[in-house]
């Protein structure tokens, strides 16, 4: 299992680049369908990049398609991984034509090409079929996107039909994904069906299959920390096991561990504060204030505002809520000696945002990132790692931690849909965490390592 370095005439052993679990089938073109799953740091993405590049440097005509569901995820993930693979294989980048528009990597001596594409629309894969150089390998990365935001199995069958035409004897489709928590999710039902096929193999890895020298001490420590703090989350995140979905979304919340009175010493370790805002008309409107403690490296809750028009029997106008926001902000600044710099507001609350801008000109008003699943996942990780603490003043948020749930009926059908009830404070908290994430991921390595490596933030 070798690859020749044409620049330095040095032999590179592929066995030094991939883990032993991948040795037997790295060059397998017999099994048409090959499914690779893992927990975090299972090195499947690295394998995919190496396999794609190794395929196009073969003298035999044959090109590769590397695909994700959406185009905007390609550049920082699979495209970057394939460029990295060129270096790792000891090849000279001058022998490749690498372009972003169109996103392609062509090996000049053979003319074989890696085409990178999303599958946002039916036209995305047109022009990739070359009669002289057939597509011999299709790699589909982050397969869960095709089930969560696409047509799932039907879409995959259409992709196969597009590229296998006229190439029955030498064609492989590789699928890469991290299993979801829910074993009843559609992608897991698809997996169960696929592994019954005689032309399909499934290989699962986790960080324990990888040489420790490849991973580094910090990554191993991160996994072991979570193993001790929240074994269930560890099994999913690091081992890639379906652990099931608890009906209560923040099952890991524990008042004894997650509620802490903020102290003067804590405040000295915090530069500024932010506020997450969730707005309701007859439903509750709430402001949740948080800050990042740079010494203890955690997010600390500071205070809470809560008003429910239904419960109180009086609905307030956006201008009244804006005045309440200013009063709440001013009170916090006096009590803490810290400046509230930014408010992350429910994107649907444009009227309230404008009113707050009018009365708080010194505060940045930003639309909150409202990716619910990602936001919940980040809050869960912070709670599991004991890096998020609430103030006793945030009493409505604390109550919601026990009440915010997934729809049980939909869980049984493989869908994770939070019930739109008892969620207003949790939404405001989620907006805050999403707003602070650039700081969090920079200063909390265990969260950066454990986060989805293929995730692309708009702010990155």
C-alpha positions, 0 to 999 in steps of 0.5 A: 500500500504505497504512493510514490512521491514524484517530487522527492522520489520518496515512498509514502506508505499509505499505512502511515496515513490511514488507520488499520481498520481502513487497510483491507478495503482502501482499494476495494472497487468490488463493493459498490456501496461503502458506508463509513461512520464514526464518532468524533476524530474517527478519521473518516474525512481524512480517509475520504480525501486520501481516497479521492486523490489516490484515485485520480493519480491512477494511470487508468482513466477515472474521475471522482465526484465529492458531494455534500448537500449544499454548495456553501459547505464544500470549500472549508470541508471536503475541498480543504481535505483533498488539498491536504491529502495531496500534501500528505501523500507527498505529491507536488501541488504543481502537478495539479490544477486546483480551481475554486470556480468551478471547484475542481482538482485535476491531476495534470499527468492523467487528466483525471479530476475531482469534481466538488458539488452540492446537490441543491438542485437537479442541475448541480451534477450536469457536465460532470459525465465525461465519456473519456474519463468515467466517474469511478468514485462518488463520495457523499460527505455528511450524509445526514444532510441528505436525510434531514434537509433533502429527499433521503434515500430517493435522492441517493438513488437518483445520484447513483443512477446519474453516475453509474450509467455505462460504468457498471464494472468499476464504480463505487459510492462511499457514504460518510456520516456521524450517526445521529442520537436517534436510532429511529432516524431515517438515515439509520433505517436506510443503513439497516437496509443497505447492510443487507445488500451483498454489494455493501460494506459498513465500517465504523470507527472511533477515536480509540481506533486511531494512534494516540500520537495522531490525535494529541493529548488534548483531544484524548483528554477532552474525550475522557473529561466528557466520559466522566461528566456525561457518559451518555453524551460521550457515547454519542459524540466520541463513540458515534453510538445511537444513544436515543433521545431523551424527551427532556432536551436538557436532561443533563441539567443539574441544579446542584452543579449548574446554578451558581451565584455570580460573585465579584471575583467572577465579574472581574474575569468578565469583559462585557455582557450580552443579552439574548432576546426572545419576543412573544405577543401573548406569549412570554418575552424574555431577556437572558443576560450572560457573560464569558468568564475568561479565568474559569473559562465558562459562560455565566448567567447574570440576570433575567427579564420575563413578562408573559402577556397571557399570564399577566393579563396585559400585553405590552407594545414593542416600545414598552418592551424596549423601555423595559430592555433599557431599564434591565440593561441599565440595572445590570450595568450598575450592579456588575460594572460591566457594559452590555455590548450586544443583544441577539434578538429573535430574527422575527422580532424586527419591530422590537429590534428597531425600538431597542435600537432607538432607545439603546444606541450604544448597544449592538443589535443583531439577529440571532442565529436561529439554527435550533438543532445546532443551538441546542447541541451547543447548549447541551455540550456546554452543560455536559462539560460544566461550562455553562452556569445559570444565576439563581435570578434566572428562575424562569430559565431554570424552570424551563430546563425541566419542561422543554421537551421533544415531541414524543410521537415524532421521536418515535418516527425518527424526528427531533422536533422541540415542542413549542411550549415552555421554550421562551427562556431556552430560546433566549439562552440559545441565542446568547450561546450562538452569539458567544460561540466565537469566543467559546470555541476559541477558549474551550478547546474541548468543545472545539474538538468535540464540535462537528468538524464539518460545521461551517459558521457564517462568521468564520 
